[in-house]
Amino acid sequence: PRCKSMFRFLIGCFVLLSTAAQAAEPVRLGLLHTLSPAPFYIAKESGYFDAEGIDLQFRFFDAAQPIAAAAVAGDIDVGVTALTGGFFNLAEKGTLKVIGGGLHEQKGYEGSAILVSTAAYDAGLTGLGKLGGHSFAITQYGSSFHYMIGRIAEGQKFDIASVQLRPVQTVTNMLAALTSGQVDATIAIASQAKQLQASGKAKILGWAGDVVPYQLTAVFAPTPVVTGKSDTLKRFAAAYKRGVADYRTAFLRLDSAGKPIADASTDAAVEKIVKYVFTGDPEARRKILEGVGYYDEDGALDVADVIEQVKWFKTQGLVKGESDPKSMIDTRFLPVR
């Protein structure tokens, strides 16, 4: 009898586990295979999505625009990547909604560096205000890099039209163009910029967050998901917020001298992140610590800045429609700044 009871107990557990597994709702997240979406890696490895009944499935892409296109096509349910002119053109048509914040260029945090070649620096390009008249590598027109240099030009009072923009398609090509002398300047994430400066190949002129604080990446979803699966998105957002909280604890606390605090929570987060990026790299911890960017508390969205981005792209002729930028944003799921 005791064996039978144990058998029934084990069968019951199996049924319960099977039912729970079947009940988990698959959600396909489109993202770049980089450090940028680290809170999602942490949340997935910590079981936060499982706890919300979500089977989170990563769909990795090589660039931002294909993620937005995949969302419109219904190939992913949620995306997180940089906001671009291409994204806003799709959102103009009512096909996409920004629902939360991702990386935010923030004053005091080293996210994206404005980088110049050593040769250009030695020739006098020693400050951001001197970028006018120089060549500058971006991935493509309408990219986040294009937006950043445009806003820097406004802040530093030089004409963006005087900058020789060189669209070279990929970040790898941007760095190669800089180090080979094909361009004078570009933008790079902290880990790349610091490595190039240490090697003597480039100089960091400044940090985007100090001169152009803005919403670099954002969480978005196709409109049919926003309207038809709002409960799913609310549970998705709840898990994401927990991942952001862990990320902020691990990487964004500063000591009295303004230096990042690294402790056991940092080590735990690194262990989860390296399952997706820098896997097997003996320098993984250093690269992660040098490359982490700023996330606002609870994944909050800088709504005012997103609206400003849309306006800027329109003034450049890169977003064609006349839709109200506010119509591209839905703030029901995550907080705003």
Secondary structure, DSSP 8 states (H G I E B T S, - for coil): -HHHHHHHHHHHHHHHHHHHHHHSEEEEEEEESSSTTHHHHHHHHTTHHHHTTEEEEEEEESSHHHHHHHHHHTS-SEEEEE--HHHHHHHHTTSEEEEEE-BEE-TTS--EEEEEEHHHHHTT--SGGG-TTSEEEESSTTSHHHHHHHHHHHHHT--GGGSEEEE-SSHHHHHHHHHTTS-SEEEEEHHHHHHHHHTTSEEEEEEHHHH--EE-EEEEEEHHHHHH-HHHHHHHHHHHHHHHHHHHHHHS-B-TTS-B--SHHHHHHHHHHTTTSSTT-TTHHHHHHHH---B-GGG-B-HHHHHHHHHHHHHTTS------GGGGB--SSS-B-
